[in-house]
Amino acid sequence: MAKAIHSMIRVLDEDRSVAFYRKAFGLDVADRLDFDDFTLVYMSNTESEFEVELTINKDRTEPYDLGDGYGHLAVLVADLDAEHARFEREGLAPRKLVEFAPGGTLVGRFFFVADPDGYQIEVLERSGRFK
């Protein structure tokens, strides 16, 4: 059986991205591997073994084109309203809270936020399918 361990995204500015993921989701640098042409930064927290791998290509000066194929990362929180308010206080520009309930059955409550490179992160309330 396979085990999901990380998702990699390419970022332009290591310090800016590390600061965002630390402030927004409480992720800390678990490992940093520096090579001649690129650096890999693995970020995680005690909530999950899953990591976000930031790849910094040292010769890159222009923002990445995310194209139309990227979807989003998703994280769970216990109190969505409190997290949305905290994101607003921290100046992280969260989008509006959404209650997704097609046909009247609540599937999930969430909001989205973009990281400094434009990657979308869905912040879901820990409930229902997303326990």
RASULFEN-V591050 format. One record per residue. NEAR is the number of other ideal C-beta (glycine too) atoms within 12 Angstrom. D_FIRST is the distance of its C-alpha to the first C-alpha in Angstrom with 1 decimal. Layout:
# RASULFEN-V591050
NEAR_D_FIRST, NEAR_D_FIRST
This chain:
# RASULFEN-V591050
3_0.0, 4_3.8, 9_6.7, 12_10.0, 15_12.7, 23_15.9, 25_18.1, 21_21.0, 34_24.5, 31_27.7, 33_30.6, 27_34.3, 24_35.4, 27_33.2, 18_35.5, 19_35.8, 34_32.1, 27_31.3, 24_34.1, 33_32.9, 37_29.3, 24_30.8, 23_33.4, 36_31.4, 35_28.2, 20_28.9, 31_26.6, 21_27.8, 24_27.3, 25_24.7, 17_25.3, 20_27.6, 16_27.6, 14_30.9, 13_31.5, 9_34.6, 12_33.7, 21_31.1, 27_29.7, 27_26.2, 35_26.2, 27_23.1, 37_23.9, 26_22.3, 22_23.6, 11_23.0, 16_21.7, 22_18.2, 13_16.3, 23_15.9, 28_18.7, 39_21.1, 29_22.0, 42_25.7, 29_26.9, 30_30.6, 22_32.2, 17_35.5, 11_37.7, 19_36.8, 10_39.6, 11_39.0, 17_36.5, 23_33.5, 13_33.7, 19_30.7, 10_31.6, 6_30.6, 7_26.9, 20_25.7, 15_24.8, 23_24.2, 32_22.2, 26_22.2, 35_22.8, 27_23.6, 33_26.9, 17_28.7, 17_32.1, 28_32.1, 19_35.9, 17_36.3, 32_33.8, 28_35.6, 17_38.8, 22_37.6, 29_36.4, 19_39.9, 14_41.6, 19_39.6, 13_40.6, 27_37.1, 20_38.3, 30_35.8, 19_36.3, 16_37.4, 26_35.6, 20_34.2, 20_33.7, 21_31.7, 13_32.9, 9_33.3, 7_35.3, 8_36.0, 11_32.5, 18_31.2, 18_27.7, 26_27.9, 28_30.3, 35_29.9, 35_31.6, 27_30.9, 36_32.1, 25_32.2, 38_31.7, 26_34.4, 27_33.0, 23_32.7, 31_29.0, 22_28.6, 36_26.8, 29_26.5, 38_27.3, 33_26.3, 30_27.7, 20_25.3, 19_26.0, 17_25.0, 16_21.6, 21_21.4, 10_21.5
